[in-house]
């Protein structure tokens, strides 16, 4: 499968979305190569919330340096696992990237599987109030003491509608909702319903890769086995040595928890691998559902009858 470079106009920004292990990164790299053959410079921009973390190249399927094969790339692996990255920070960094892209006359190809990133990029992001650092520290201290369940209970008390819209286990979103409420006295949902900041990429070529589910699951299984052979256990071992909070996004990357349980001696490696495969398949199922229902008008659907995994990174 390929995207015809003739579909890409001068100065346009390309969006390529798809599920984990779906082949989207290979599709993007092939498009960049095809554009280069035609004398046009192109670069890849990461739109995956996990591939930003430098500590987890293998488990997040971030392409290795040699896989880029000379293609310029941005926002891959530039964040420490000890940080809680956000869509707001990503958008701010994307704005800088796009300014450079336009100055150099390149075609930017955004590729990833984080739906919220694509929504923010193409539709704009809700304006949120400034949160004083004292409030941030207060809420993060609550998270450390009480965990996600405690945060959920507190959010129910002050903002029951937001609490109903957030999974009780989603610490990052619970923290954000509490921060906004304590800083402004209003629900985060109210800000989300109000005006949005301008979209950075309001139009242009957009593609969503939707491989057959069973073939995708098989590719996921093969890829995780390859990850273990490549050194996923060592990545997790290094993370555990840092004693980072389990609430950080990087610590919730698919595969981290079961491999950590194996390293602690609680389960066998085989059990850890099977648990990680199951976790990844479930995530892919949610991604496919979201992509089918949320990326509609303006998105060209690429639905191969069969899916082939060829060492695809994402």
N, C-alpha and C positions, 0 to 999 in steps of 0.2 A: 504494500500500500504506500502511496506517495501523494503529496500535495503538489499540484501543477504550479510551478513558479510563475507561470503566465497569469495566474489568478491574483498575484500580489503586485499591486501598483506601487509606483515610486513614492516613498515617504509614508507608506502605510505601516501600521503596527499590527502584527499577527498574533492572535490568541489561539493556543492549542491546549485544550483541557482533556482530561481522561482519568480513569481509575488507576490505582497502583498496579504496576506490572502490565499495563495495557498497551505499551508500545509507543507512548506519546513522545518520549525523549528521543527515541530513534527517528520518529517521524519529523521532529523539529530539526535534528541534526542533518537529516537527509535534505530537508528543505533549505537549510543554510548552505549546504554544499552545492545544491542545484542553483541557488541564487549566485553563489560565488563563481560557478562555471559560466554564468551569464554576465559576469563582470560587475555584480552588485555585492556590496559588503553587507554582512548580516551578523547579528549577535543573538545569543540566547539570554533570556532573563528568567530567573527562577520564580515560579508561582506556586511553590509547595512549602507549607509552613514548617515542615520537618527538615527539609533539605537545607534550611538556613543554618542548621547547627553543625559546626565544624567537628565536634566530637563524635558524630555518628554518620560517617560517610557510608559505611557498609549497610547498616541496618535501615537507613533512610533511602538506600539505593541512589545516593548522589553519584553522578558520573565521576569516574576517576579522571585525572588530568589528561591522560592519553586518549580517553574516549572523546574529548572535545576536539582533538585533532586540529588544533590551531584555530578553532572557532572562538571568538571572544565571548565571554560569559560573565554574568553579573548576579550578585546576591545568592551565590551558592556557598554554603559553609563558612559564612563570615560572622556567625554569632556564637558566643560561648554557651555551653550547656547550662551554665549557672544563671543565665538570663531568661526572663520570660518575654519572649518576642511577641509583638502584636501586629494586627493588620494596620493600625495607624502608623506604626513605625515603618512597616513595609511600604505603604503608600508614599510616605515622605522620602524614602530612599529611591523608590521607583521614579519619583519626580526628578530627582537628580540624575538618575540613569538616562531617562528620556531626553533630558536637556543635552547630555553628552552625545547621545545617539543622533539627535537632529543636527548637532554641530558637525559631526563626522560624516553625515549623510548615509548612515547605516539603516538597515531594516531590522527592527527589534522583533524577536520572536519570543513571546511569553509562553512558557510551558510548565504545567504542573497539574496537581489534582486537588488543590484547596479551593473549593467553590466560593468561599467568602472572599478570597483574594480577587477572583475574576469578577465577582459582583461589584466589589469596591472599585475595581479598575474601570469597568465598563458602565457603571451606573452611579458612581460616587459613593461616598461614605458618610454616615450620619455625623453631624457635628456634635461633639461631646464637651461638657464643661471641663475646665481645668480642675485637676484634683490636687490640693495642697499635699506636699510631701508628708506632713504630719498625719494626714488622713490615710495615705498609702501605707505608712509604717504601722498605723493602728490596725488596719484591716489585715495586713500581712501577718502581724503578730497574732491576730485572732485565728487566721488560717493555720498557723504553726501550732497553736494550742488546741484548737477544736476540730481541725480537719474539715473536709467537705460537708459532713453531716451537720456540724455546728454552724457553719456558714449558711447552709440551706435553712436551718431553723431561724437564724437571725434575719435572713432575707424574707422569709414568710411573714415575720412580724412587721417589717417596715415596707415591704413591696411584694405583696402576695402574687400579683399578676406576673411580675418578672420571675419570681420563684417558680411559678407554674410553667414558665417557658424554658427553664434551664434544668438540665439533668442534675439530680442531686449529687452526682459524682464529679461534675465538671467544675473543679476548684477554680480554674482560671476565670471562667465566666461568672461564677458566684462572687469572686473577689472584685471583679470589675463592676458588677451590678451594685455591690455594697459600697464601693468607693464612690460611684456616681451619686448614689442616694445620700450618702453622708456629706458629700461635698456640696450638693445642690438642693437637697430636700425633695427631689423629684425622682420619678422612676426612670430607669434607663430606657424603658420602652417609649416614654414620651419623647425623648430626644431622637430615638430611632424613627419615630413617626413624623417628626418635623423635617424641615428642609435638609437636603444633603449637599455636601460640598461637590463641586463640579467633578465630573468623570474625567480621568486623565486620558482614557481611550474610548470615546463615545461611539466610535464606529470603526469599520475596517474588517478585514477577513477574519472569521472566527470559525474554529473547527472543534468539534467535540468527538472524541474517539470512544465508541461504545462497542467493545468486543463481546462476543458471545460469552455468557456467564460461565458455563462449564469449562470452556477452553481457557478462560481467564483464571479460574480457580486452579487448573492444572499448572498454568504458568507460575502462579503464586507459589505453589508447592515446590516446584523445581527451583525457583529463585531463592527461596529461603534455605533450602539445602545448600545451594551454592554460597549463600551468605555465611553460613556456618563454616564451610570449608575455607572461605576467604579470610576469616578472622573476626566474625561477629562476637564470639565469646570474649575475645580480648578487648573489644570496644566496651562491652558491658563491664568487664572487670575494671577497666580504667575509670569508668563512670562511678562504680561503687566505691572505688578507692578515694574519690573526692568527697564522699559522704554528702552528696547534694540532697536537697529536699525532694521527696517523692512527688510533691505537688508541681514541680517544674515541668513544663511541656516536654522537654527532652527526655525526662525520666519516664514519660508516658508513651514514648515512641513504640510502635509495634515491635514486639520481640524482646524489649528490655526486661519487662517483668518476669516472663517465664525463664529467660536465660539467667537472670539474677537469682531466681529460685533454685536453679540447678547449681549455680556457683556457690550458693549457701548450703548445698547438700540436701535440699528438701525434695528434689525430684531428679529423675534421671535426665540425661541429655535427650534421649528419645522422647520422653514426655514433654520436655521443654520445647522441642522442635515442633511436635504435633500441636501443642497449645498455641505456639506462635503462628503456625499455619492457619489454624482455626480463627484466631484473632484477625489475621490479615484478610482472610476470605470474608469475614463478616464486615470488615471495614470496606472492602471492595464492593460488597452488595449495597451498603449504604451510599457509597459514592455513586454507583450506577443509578440508583433510584433518584438521588439528588440531581445528577447531571441530566437525566431524562426529563425531569419535571421543572427544573429551574433555568436551564439554558435552552430557551426556545427560539423565538424570532431572532433572526440574524445569525444563528449558529448553524453551520453545515454539519450534519451528522455523518460520521464515518462508521459504518457498521459492518465490519468484515464478517463473512460467514464462518470463517475459521480464524483462529488466533495462533500466531507462532511466536514463541519466546526465543529470542536469539541473544541471550545475555543482556536483554533490555534493562536499562537502569531504572526506569520508572514507568 
